Amino acid sequence: MLKVTTEPLERCQVLMTVEVDDAQADQLLKAAAKRIATQVQIPGFRPGKAPYSLIVRRFGEEAIREEAMEDLGGKVFREALKQANLEPFAPASMEEVSWQPLVMKVRVPLAPVIELGDYRSLRLEDAPLEVTEEEIDQELADIQEEYASWETVDRPARIGDRVEISLRAESDGETFSREKVTISIGDPDKEPKYAAILKTLIGMAPGEERTTVMPFAIFSEETDAESGEEGAEPESAGRDANVWIKVHAIQEKHVHPLDDDFAQMMGDFNTLEELREKVRTSLIRIKKEEFEEQQVAQTIERITSEMAHVEWPPVLEESAIDRWMSGLEQRLKQQGMPLQTYLRAQQKSLEQLREELRPRVQQQLRRSLVLQEIARREGLSVEPDEVLRYIETLAATAGDRQQDVVQSALSRAGLRQVFHDLLDAKVRIRLLQILKGEAQEITEEQSTEVEELAEPSGEMPAASSEKPVDAEVNVVLASSEGK
Amino acid sequence: MAELSPYEVIKRPLNTEKSTLAAEMNQYIFEVDPRANKVQVREAVEQVFKVDVTKVRVINMPPRFGRWGRKRVKRSPAWKKAIVTLAPGQKIEIFEGV
């Protein structure tokens, strides 16, 4: 029989002391010796047939004890857990083992404790959802701009025009050339980087060619930006280039005047007044959605940082940091930089980096635990069907990268991410309902015990970018608005 | 009969599955000098291990041959095995721990 005593430790952990009586300890050692015997060849004995005393003599007691640890950590540990009625949240760690008598102390991490506080009593703040005439005017002006027509003109180029040009720049044997590209001429004062080109273009007539000298950096940076290498100091800095420019055509922008005609062009509107009304309502809707979204985000923030009391075992935190680190390592690898080099460049030790990450990871962990708990209390869950459907829509919008997208989504990490995203979106919708006072009271049966939930989101990739989550939420919020 | 000291008579204890089984029946198995007889084995075991021997059986183990080309070569020499039965209740410790 086992004698099990438990002693609560800080941060959701329990120190479990298990005493094993001699007979059982003996059994454990014998079994361990037998396992060793099957693995080695001892002359005179078939594998597994050598007596205990011989194994002790050959390999020493230590070896047998070590082998016996496997059982201790497995069978005995499980039995002890059952007796103590504990459910470990993550693999436990052996703190101490002493033989004769056999006593082991195990640190068992328990599930995180999350007290949410009375989040259901939170309500939307009143917000003045007003749209000023100026905002409508601005919006209309934007629409005007968007639907402006371009007309080819025969005069020198001016600011605001669109020109079609060919361009060739040469410097030290390096060339940069573009054929018949269209660029719009902005104000050179506002775009200092391209001022040299813009100033040259202004005043050129259709068909005109010019050769001039300007810094080559203008072009090389453009190529850099295209290849996605940021931050690298262009080695072409400071060099001048001989540039040849030819203007093929100049187009002038024609903005349609704001009148009933314009309104009719926009669709089902008879008068400008109707269009204005439409713009007003859609602006209000957008503002309302933004406001609600912001409120939900604030509410989550508030529950997380003010209302909720969250505790979790250190293992959870460490493994989250581990995941973050391996994510970082992978990203660095893609850039062709080993982690060691990165650390040296940052002049940090691995431990320092981990410590730096800790507050961030803690915050993320807190947030995800809170969201999880809300999901659990509200009885929200994500069905496999939904995950598949989500992946299908992802695939449908992925275009020619379809296969990659599906593959990465179906990986373990990908599925977890999708699962997490979907749940997150659901929680946000529910929170919005709560804030609006539209959510139904929860009864006990409704709040599901979603067991597998704890694991995946507990292991939620710490490096999960916020972007996809937000994007998804937007979509969902928008569609829920429509109903 | 060759004059052999007890330590010359007993060469080594045999520690095999079979000898482990025999030990449970109070029988211990040794490799002994091929020249030794049962009496010498009895005396040697009694003297070395300070026990009473009730019975000794000896077996001459044949040499093992191998082939090297067309030649027959000896792979392991002939040796003598002795199974020694002790008086009830006695035992030889070395089988418990060599």
Interface residues (C-beta under 8 A of the other chain):
Chain A: P43 G44 F45 R46 K49 A50 P51 S53 L54 R57
Chain B: L14 N15 T16 E17 S19 T20 E96 G97 V98
